[in-house]
Amino acid sequence: MLRLPQFELAQPRTLDEACALLVEHGEEAQLVAGGTDLVPNMKHELFTPKVVISLAKVAELRGVRQEADGALVLGALTTLEALAQDERVRARAPALAQAAGLVAGPQLRRMGTLGGNVMLDTRCQWYNQTYFWRQALGFCLKKDGSACHVVAGGAKCVAAASNDTAPALLSLDAELVFHGPAGARRIAIDALYSADGIYNKTVRGEILVEVRVPATPAGHRGAYGKLRERGSIDFPLLGIAARLDLSADGTVASAALCAVALQARPLRLKKAAEVLLGTRPGTADFEAALQEAGALAQKQCHPLDNIPGDADYRREMVPVYVRRTLLAAAEGSGPVHHV
Ligand SMILES: Cc1cc2nc3c(=O)[nH]c(=O)nc-3n(C[C@H](O)[C@H](O)[C@H](O)COP(=O)(O)OP(=O)(O)OC[C@H]3O[C@@H](n4cnc5c(N)ncnc54)[C@H](O)[C@@H]3O)c2cc1C
């Protein structure tokens, strides 16, 4: 049995209290929301914080609301289950509701939060292991060692972003509100993630308070496609979020395609999305654009052997999932997932 290392638990009731605790304990502290990722990671001694600051009692992080202009404001403590079931999210941001509904399994979705998912640690087969396992191999670049076991001689960690909601939030141009010692600030989600597998967030020592999803137009369509080993619980081997905004005549006025589980940051597949513009779902033009989008996406996606699933197979599945997810978006169906 794996045991948790010793730690002190702090349970602030306000954002300011939580922030003050973060400042007081600095690098020795770690935030926890649902704990569905942090707790296993602590058991694997990937993180050994002296102080764990629970956000569970901070009321300012709760709730989902819709603003007058149609924007959705999602509290960081919103559970993935609540997000997947929320009618406003399903109607206005279907890719996000679908992605949340495919994270892990039901128990984890009831505990796991949106904030924890956005801030999820990157994953690698050589990293997400017990201390004993990692020690036997001399550890790795991401934690306790100096060698990368994925890329021989690699100086940069390539652990993969594996959070299902990230590509959906990118496709929706979401913004994130953080609270830190200098107060609150809002950043575009594109600015959060970096290509550094060791720590792929540009924001540290701050608390994610809410995720803001700008209003989507009446013709908005979205879907999420997830390739995974088992339909029941696994992290993505590949995740594709598709967005199509249709104009009144049914043609694609704007489009986005975003992917996860390929490299340290979730990816925007811009060229692949562009070929869909001006086409109309159900026509030969749209069909041709689906093929082209798949080929362009595959050109941009280079999975590594750092998470389960053969990398060549995952690459072959890129055009398949791009096509299926775009079709699901166009039809207003989805999610797309392998079971
Ligand atoms: C068996 C298993 C399968 C899983 N499958 C999937 C999957 O398919 N897809 C997927 O995306 N995830 C998966 N997960 C990971 C996890 O369950 C989810 O990502 C979940 O959303 C994490 O949320 P949490 O609240 O539990 O995060 P926590 O574990 O509490 O925290 C995760 C990280 O986020 C930080 N954090 C949390 N909240 C905040 C905040 N408000 N501000 C700043 N930092 C914060 C924490 O410090 C920590 O570093 C799986 C986990 C397990 C154990």
The ligand as an SDF file (V2000), in Angstrom:
LIG
                    3D

 53 58  0  0  0  0  0  0  0  0999 V2000
   -7.4070    7.0670  -12.4180 C   0  0  0  0  0  0  0  0  0  0  0  0
   -7.4040    8.5110  -12.8440 C   0  0  0  0  0  0  0  0  0  0  0  0
   -7.8350    8.8140  -14.1200 C   0  0  0  0  0  0  0  0  0  0  0  0
   -7.8320   10.1440  -14.5530 C   0  0  0  0  0  0  0  0  0  0  0  0
   -8.2550   10.4140  -15.8200 N   0  0  0  0  0  0  0  0  0  0  0  0
   -8.2460   11.6900  -16.2750 C   0  0  0  0  0  0  0  0  0  0  0  0
   -8.6640   11.9770  -17.5920 C   0  0  0  0  0  0  0  0  0  0  0  0
   -9.0960   11.1010  -18.3340 O   0  0  0  0  0  0  0  0  0  0  0  0
   -8.5830   13.2600  -18.0190 N   0  0  0  0  0  0  0  0  0  0  0  0
   -8.1330   14.2650  -17.2290 C   0  0  0  0  0  0  0  0  0  0  0  0
   -8.0940   15.4110  -17.6790 O   0  0  0  0  0  0  0  0  0  0  0  0
   -7.7610   14.0260  -15.9440 N   0  0  0  0  0  0  0  0  0  0  0  0
   -7.8010   12.7700  -15.4440 C   0  0  0  0  0  0  0  0  0  0  0  0
   -7.4310   12.4960  -14.1510 N   0  0  0  0  0  0  0  0  0  0  0  0
   -6.8730   13.5830  -13.3200 C   0  0  0  0  0  0  0  0  0  0  0  0
   -7.8860   14.3050  -12.4140 C   0  0  0  0  0  0  0  0  0  0  0  0
   -8.8400   13.4520  -11.8720 O   0  0  0  0  0  0  0  0  0  0  0  0
   -8.5980   15.4590  -13.1280 C   0  0  0  0  0  0  0  0  0  0  0  0
   -7.7000   16.1370  -13.9700 O   0  0  0  0  0  0  0  0  0  0  0  0
   -9.2300   16.4620  -12.1660 C   0  0  0  0  0  0  0  0  0  0  0  0
   -9.9030   17.4590  -12.8940 O   0  0  0  0  0  0  0  0  0  0  0  0
   -8.2430   17.1580  -11.2590 C   0  0  0  0  0  0  0  0  0  0  0  0
   -8.9930   18.0550  -10.4530 O   0  0  0  0  0  0  0  0  0  0  0  0
   -8.7950   18.0820   -8.8680 P   0  0  0  0  0  0  0  0  0  0  0  0
   -9.6940   19.1350   -8.3430 O   0  0  0  0  0  0  0  0  0  0  0  0
   -8.9380   16.7400   -8.2660 O   0  0  0  0  0  0  0  0  0  0  0  0
   -7.2650   18.5520   -8.8120 O   0  0  0  0  0  0  0  0  0  0  0  0
   -6.2380   18.4040   -7.6140 P   0  0  0  0  0  0  0  0  0  0  0  0
   -5.6860   17.0270   -7.5930 O   0  0  0  0  0  0  0  0  0  0  0  0
   -6.7860   18.9420   -6.3470 O   0  0  0  0  0  0  0  0  0  0  0  0
   -5.1130   19.4310   -8.1350 O   0  0  0  0  0  0  0  0  0  0  0  0
   -4.4280   19.2030   -9.3550 C   0  0  0  0  0  0  0  0  0  0  0  0
   -3.3920   20.3160   -9.5270 C   0  0  0  0  0  0  0  0  0  0  0  0
   -4.0380   21.5680   -9.7290 O   0  0  0  0  0  0  0  0  0  0  0  0
   -3.6600   22.5160   -8.7290 C   0  0  0  0  0  0  0  0  0  0  0  0
   -4.8790   23.2770   -8.4420 N   0  0  0  0  0  0  0  0  0  0  0  0
   -6.0970   22.7670   -8.1400 C   0  0  0  0  0  0  0  0  0  0  0  0
   -6.9980   23.7560   -8.0500 N   0  0  0  0  0  0  0  0  0  0  0  0
   -6.3230   24.9160   -8.2630 C   0  0  0  0  0  0  0  0  0  0  0  0
   -6.7030   26.2860   -8.3020 C   0  0  0  0  0  0  0  0  0  0  0  0
   -7.9860   26.6840   -8.1080 N   0  0  0  0  0  0  0  0  0  0  0  0
   -5.7540   27.2090   -8.5380 N   0  0  0  0  0  0  0  0  0  0  0  0
   -4.4600   26.8440   -8.7780 C   0  0  0  0  0  0  0  0  0  0  0  0
   -4.0410   25.5670   -8.7690 N   0  0  0  0  0  0  0  0  0  0  0  0
   -4.9670   24.6170   -8.5150 C   0  0  0  0  0  0  0  0  0  0  0  0
   -3.1430   21.6870   -7.5570 C   0  0  0  0  0  0  0  0  0  0  0  0
   -2.2050   22.4050   -6.7970 O   0  0  0  0  0  0  0  0  0  0  0  0
   -2.5040   20.5090   -8.3010 C   0  0  0  0  0  0  0  0  0  0  0  0
   -1.2250   20.8820   -8.7490 O   0  0  0  0  0  0  0  0  0  0  0  0
   -7.4200   11.1750  -13.6700 C   0  0  0  0  0  0  0  0  0  0  0  0
   -7.0110   10.8560  -12.3740 C   0  0  0  0  0  0  0  0  0  0  0  0
   -7.0000    9.5390  -11.9620 C   0  0  0  0  0  0  0  0  0  0  0  0
   -6.5680    9.2180  -10.5630 C   0  0  0  0  0  0  0  0  0  0  0  0
  1  2  1  0
  2  3  1  0
  2 52  2  0
  3  4  2  0
  4  5  1  0
  4 50  1  0
  5  6  2  0
  6  7  1  0
  6 13  1  0
  7  8  2  0
  7  9  1  0
  9 10  1  0
 10 11  2  0
 10 12  1  0
 12 13  2  0
 13 14  1  0
 14 15  1  0
 14 50  1  0
 15 16  1  0
 16 17  1  0
 16 18  1  0
 18 19  1  0
 18 20  1  0
 20 21  1  0
 20 22  1  0
 22 23  1  0
 23 24  1  0
 24 25  2  0
 24 26  1  0
 24 27  1  0
 27 28  1  0
 28 29  2  0
 28 30  1  0
 28 31  1  0
 31 32  1  0
 32 33  1  0
 33 34  1  0
 33 48  1  0
 34 35  1  0
 35 36  1  0
 35 46  1  0
 36 37  1  0
 36 45  1  0
 37 38  2  0
 38 39  1  0
 39 40  1  0
 39 45  2  0
 40 41  1  0
 40 42  2  0
 42 43  1  0
 43 44  2  0
 44 45  1  0
 46 47  1  0
 46 48  1  0
 48 49  1  0
 50 51  2  0
 51 52  1  0
 52 53  1  0
M  END
$$$$
